[in-house]
Amino acid sequence: MDLRQLRGFVAVAGTGTVTGAATVLGLAPASVSEQVRRLERGLGVTLFERTPQGMRLTAAGAALLARAQGLLDHADEVRRAVTGGRRRVRIGALEMLAAARLPAVIRRLAERHPDLDVDVSSMNRRDLLAGVADGGLDAALLLDSGLRVGGLGFGPPPGLDYLDVGEVALHLVAAPDCDTDTLLVTPPECSIRLAAERLFGPEVPRRELTSIATAREWARQGLGRALLPDFALTHDLGSGALVPLGLDPRGLALRLVWPRGRERALRDVLYALSA
């Protein structure tokens, strides 16, 4: 097996399309298709079902996906040992989690592994999951619920493992003098928005804003109620700028996700993220 073929296979499995994989890898779609075909010929199996909706893994493809990233990790480890290169990991998180939770993680990694370079990206949940699936990210922190990835109501890509590393409490808050029932919500791709939709349904009047931070500020200005996570409210609840409205919704799981089969290569990073 050629490493380039394996990278192409992993990218197609993660994105679900040859075009998406080509974008991730910076290659022409025809080149990615040829990599997959050569890999299939070399193994003597069909790795994908070609459907109008995209590329769907066969049983043989799923078996390879569980092992392919480990092979790529081992190749990178050998390369670093020979060249003396530094190890680099890429962590993604929702924007507010990147601001509130990741600084302590980066500090722990710097103390324990000074030879490790860490890149941090903040993005929405859809892009986080796609990045982990296609290899653009090594691990990601997001908010979810239930006993599996996607329990909050979104569809995850295949081939992910996860660990719940904490819980985020939710509070319905408003300014003390707020006189409107308008619900201030975040964009549809936000986990807090999904939680709000489950809690209130479609009947409550709402105004869609661009981020958790914007919804919090509009609530402070008395322009509506907002369902917000505890890590975004520490100062406002303490100062009285925002007050809880008595509703105690179920919290969300702080969920760490990574590509299946990469536990060995990511052990130190996963430990720092879960501590």
N, C-alpha and C positions, 0 to 999 in steps of 0.2 A: 504494500500500500504506500502510495506517495503522500507526503504530508500536505501538499497543496490540495490533493483530492479530498483528504479528510477535512481540511478547513472549509473547502467548498461544500462538502456534505453537511457539516455542522451548521454552516450559515443557512443553507436551504432548509434544513430541519427547523431552525430557529425562526426564520422569517415566514416559512410556508410557501415561498415563491422563489423562482430562479432570479427574477428581477430584483426582489428585495435582497437576496444574498449577494447579487452583483454590486448593488449599491453599498452594502456593508464592506465588501472586500475590495472595492475600487476596481472591479473588472467588468468586462463586457459580459452580458448575459450568455452569449454563445460560449464563452470560455468556461463559465460555471457549469453550463449544461454538459459540456464535453468532459469536465472533471468528474461529474457524477456518473456519466455513462462509462467512463474508463474504470472508475471504482467498481461499478456494478459488474462490468465484464471481468475485471480481475478477480472479484470474489465469486463470481458465478451465481449471483442472486439479484433479485429486484429489490431495491432499497426504498423506492417511492412508488405510490400509485399516482399517476398523473390525472388529475381531475380538473373540471372547469373552475373549481374553487381554489385550486392550488395543488401543491405537492403534499401528499399525505404518507407518513411513514408506514411501511409494511412491518410485519413482525420481525423480519431480518433487519430492517432499518432501525427499528426501536432497539434491538439487541446491540447493533453497532453504535448507536448514539450513546448508550450507557457506558461505552468503553472508549469511544473516539477521543473525547476531551482529555481523558487520562493519558492517552498516547501523545497527544499534542503537548500536554503539560510536561511529560517526561522528556520530550524532545527539547522543550525550552530549558528544562533543568540541565540537560547535557550541554546545550549551547552556552549557558551561563558559566558552567564549570570549566569549559574549554576557553572561553573568551574573557572570563572575569567580569562579565556584564552584571549590572544590578538587576534585581528582581523588581518588577513593577506590577501593581495590582490596581484595578479600576473599580471603585465603589460608587454606586448610585443611590440616591435617596430622594424622597419627596422634599420640596424646597424647605418647608418648615422643619422637617426632620434633619436635613443637612445643617441647618442653622443651630438647632437645639440639641441634637444628639451626637452628631459626628465629631465635633471638636474633641470630646473626651476619648473617642475611639482612635482618632489620629494621634493623640498624645500617647496613648498606651502602645500603639504600634511603633511610634518613634522611639520610645524608651526600650522596648523589648527587641526590636528588629531595626537597628539603625541602618542596615544595608538595604532596607525596603523602601521603594518609592511608591507613594500612594496618590492616585488621581481621584478626585471627587467630582461627581457631576450631580446637579439637581435637575430633575425632570418630572413629568407627570407619570402616573402609574403605568399607562400603556407603553410609554417609551422605556420605562424601567424594565418591564417584563420582556419587551422585545430585545433590549440590550443584553439581558442575561441569557436569553434563549439563543441569540445569534453570536454570542461571544464578545460583544462590544463591552460588556461589563462582567466582572468576576462575581459580584454579589450586589444585592440591593436591599434596602430597607423600605418597607411600605406598610400601609395600614390595611387590615383585612378583618374578617371575622369567620367563625365556623371552624370546621375540622379539616379544611383543605384550602389550598390556594384558590382564590376566587369565590370563597364563601360569601363575600359581601355582595356578589352579584355581577362579577365580570368574568370573562373567559380567559384563563391563562394558557400560554403555549405549553406544549408537551415537554417532558424531560427536565422538570424542576424539582428540587428538594427544598424543604423549608424548615425553619425552627422559629417558634414563638419566643421572643426574648423580652417580653414585657407587655403591659397593657396601658393604653392611653384612655383616660377618662374623658367623656364628653360632657359639656355643660351648655344648656340653653341660657343665653345671657342677653342683657340689654342695658342701656343707660338708665340710671335711676328715674329720669323724667321722660322716658320714651312713651309716646302715646299712640303708637302704631303697631298693628299685628303683622306687618310685612316681614316675611322671612328672608333674610339676606343669605344667599347661597353662593357656593363656589362653582366653578365650571363642571360640566358633566363627568369629566375624567377624574375628578377628585374623589377620594374615598370618603371625605367628610360629606360631600354632596350626596353620595349614595346612601350614607347613614341617615341624612336628613330626609331623603325621599322615602325611605322605609318608615321613618318615624312619623312623618306628617302626611304622606300621600299627596295627591295632586291638587287637592281643593284649596290649600292654604295659599294666599297671595304671596308672591315672592319676587325678588329682584336678583338677577344673576350678576355676580361681580367676578373679578379676575383672579382673586387669590384669597387665602385665609387671612393674610395681613390686611387686605382691603376690606373684607367683611368685618373684621374686628374694628377697624377704624370707623367704618360707617355706623356700626353699632354704638361705638363711643359717642358719635355725633348725634345719636338719637334717631337714626333713620330706619331702625327696624331691629328685629331679634336675629340672633345668629347662633347656630350650633357650632361650637368651637372646641378644639382639643385642649386639654389641660396645659400643655407646654406653651400654648400661645396666650395664656391668660394669667400667668403668675403675677405680674405687676398690676394688671387692671383689676383683678378681684381684690388684691390686697389694698389698693388705694381707694376702692369704691367707684372707680370710673365705670365699671360694669358690675352688674349684680345678677346672681343666678335667679331664674324664674321658677324654681321649684320642681322642674322636670328633671328626672334622674335617668337618662337613657343608658342602655348598656354600652360599655366601652368597646373599643376596638383593639385587636391584637396588633402589637408591633411585631411584624413578621419579617424575618430574614430569609431571602430566597437566593439560591445559587444553582448552577447547572448540575444535574445528577451525575455522580461519578467523580466529582472534583474535590471531595472532602479531604483527601490526603494533601493535595497541592494547596488548598486554601485553609488548612487547619488553623494556623496561627491567626489568619485574618478573621475567620469565623469565630474563633474564641474571643478576640478583641471586640468584635461587634456584639457578641452575646453577653459579655461580662457586665 
